[in-house]
């Protein structure tokens, strides 16, 4: 069992123990993911780029907590849709490498459609 499968089992057990299965469907969880991602953004809203790299310990912990909530949501959606995240990620990275060849994007922040 890989780490993602272990995390999937942990999340599934957590949800089941709380009787939340009835509320968890891909649509609701996608909405929740958006909310959790916004909570990550909240911690960076008024800081400079430099400050974003040097968060004080309590804010860094809060960001870690919110990122964990996002990860839990991603894992749960993947579980409900029977998506192998490790396989999906590997496949997507192959696609990203094709779309963004280093010789064309080096140092540039552009979408592949603009290359």
Secondary structure, 3 states (H helix, E strand, C coil): CCHHHHHHHHHHHHHHHCCCHHHCCHHHHHHHHHHHHHHHHHCCCCCCHHHHHCCCHHHHHHHHHHHHHHHHHHHHHHHHCCCCHHHHHHHHHHHHHHHCCHHHHCCCCCCHHHC
